[in-house]
Every structure is written in C-alpha cells, then in structure tokens.
Amino acid sequence: MSDATTNGIRVQVTTKYLPERSSPRESEYWFAYFIRISNVGGETAQLLSRHWVITNSDGEAEEVRGDGVIGEQPVLTPGTFYTYNSYCHLKTPVGTMHGEYTMVTPGGDAFEARIAPFTLAVPNALN
C-alpha cells in the first residue's frame, strides 16, 4: 500500500492484478488501482489535476497528465474523503507508479499532494 500526506491531504493506494484482462503471451498486463484521498488537515482543498509517472520493469517510463480524476475535480473539506479506481496496463509483469495531484485552497494557494510510489505486480512475480 502507498500512503503519503502533503499539507493535510492524505493519498492512499492499493492495487490488484487483473488476469481476465491480461494477455501475458502478448506482453499485456492490466492492473486496477484504488485511490482514497482524505483531507486530514484543517483547510478545504480542491483537486485540479493529476500527474502520473508509470515505469515498467524494462525501465521505460510514461508520464500522464490531465484535469481532475475520472472526469471530476473533487472538493475535500476537512474530515472528508474521495475514492475512485482506475486502470493501468504494462508490457511487463512488474512496474511502478507515482505522482501528484495539484490541489488548490479557497484562497488560491496551490500545492502538489504527493502520491507515494507503489508497485504493480503479477502475483508471485516478485519472489
């Protein structure tokens, strides 16, 4: 599990390999990742954008940037949380992801909420 807190925004990530969507013979490995973003601080913040760095075990990295998450830009008041899940595919059975969410407070102060690195791995691939 990945877990990081930046300026009162806590980001937790868990993952799951999806064998039914994967095709190892074609070097196609699919993973689901589940995100929980919690406001554990004292100030409201809105998620504006995301930035991911996805790296496979061959060392090839891909960067993904975009507005919001799954088409939304959630506002997190103190004590609330937002959850979503999404998907990632790799051409290797093991990889990593990390990144950040750009957040903004009602006063206009922007900051990057860190998403700590996490591993995407086919079960038993990391013996």
QUIMO-V572494 format. One record per helix or strand of 2 or more residues. SS is the DSSP state (@ for helix, = for strand). FROM is the first residue (numbers start at 0). TO is the last residue. If there is no record, write none. Layout:
((SS FROM TO) (SS FROM TO))
//
This chain:
((= 1 5) (= 8 16) (@ 23 25) (= 27 38) (= 44 55) (= 60 66) (= 74 75) (= 80 89) (= 93 104) (= 109 120))
//
